[in-house]
Amino acid sequence: MPSIIVASGNGASALPAGIRILARGGSALDAVEACAKIIEADPSDTSVGRGGKPNVLGVVELDASIMDGTTHRTGAVAALAGFLHPISVARAVMDRTPHVFLVGEGASRFAREIGATRTQNLTPSTRKLWVERLRKAGETPSSVRRRAKLLPVVRKTVKEERGTVNFLAVDRHGDVASAVTTSGWAYKYPGRVGDSPIIGAGNYSDSRYGAAACTGYGELAIRSVTAKTAVDRLASGMPIDVAARAAIEDANALEDAAFNIVVLSADGAHASATNRQGRRYVWMTATMSEPATALRAWVPQARRGSRSSRATVRAGSLR
Ligand code: ASP
């Protein structure tokens, strides 16, 4: 079985490390975790881990999940603050607890209990961006913290500004695994959780068929159970590129918001689709010396006045 890792475009720098793990016979699960950790520790990626954009109160709340497609064991954390590697805390939820998903204070408590590395994920540059966004909303760090009602502020601070990294892998034994990690929607309401840690929505693996993971407006992936649906489509025999496009069509039928998917089949074929033109994804196999990049298939939102566009509304209006 040829080993391969597929990722969202911002995962390229991590692929060689993941492929080294697969090339020496390591598991897909170890490879996707290792890749996710590299991006989490990279402060230049402002959508993941350290350097990720904070919520409206200036706290970087991280979501992550990992799934073993052979055993269907999963682990996830959401709204985790103050730790460097949410993906490894998610892996520990999977490996060391009888649970699959810990959130907020409980997730932090567990992270402390297992000795996870602590860090301040808000960097000087993301703090500056947060203060600037607050200023445009007529707030300061101290005024927003005193607010009893945050929703009026969040209506002004959130824009189409999100990001995530995801990794899907098949190892030489044919095991499939996936990992997704993110700081979610920039300047969100505290406690907002997107699709990334929700198994079936933003992340899903089944070693019989393949894996899928989403980026973009996570609420849509939750509402359409997008990653699991994509894997079900592979299971039904749908060609992988058609399954990727179908996921975007599902999202487009709901709202006009950026949405992307990567899909990997158990035999190593891959595809990706998006509703925003020009987006890329990356992959690497054990025989390649560097990652390859390709444009995601573009599935544009239907034009105004068409049947499916009448069903769509502007995303993120937080009415
Ligand atoms: N899907 C992520 C979320 O909704 C953000 C993104 O990938 O752009 O939290």
Residues whose N, C-alpha, C, O or C-beta is under 5 A from the ligand:
A	BS01	LIG	R162 G163 T164 G184 W185 G194 D195 C214 T215 G216 Y217 G218 E219
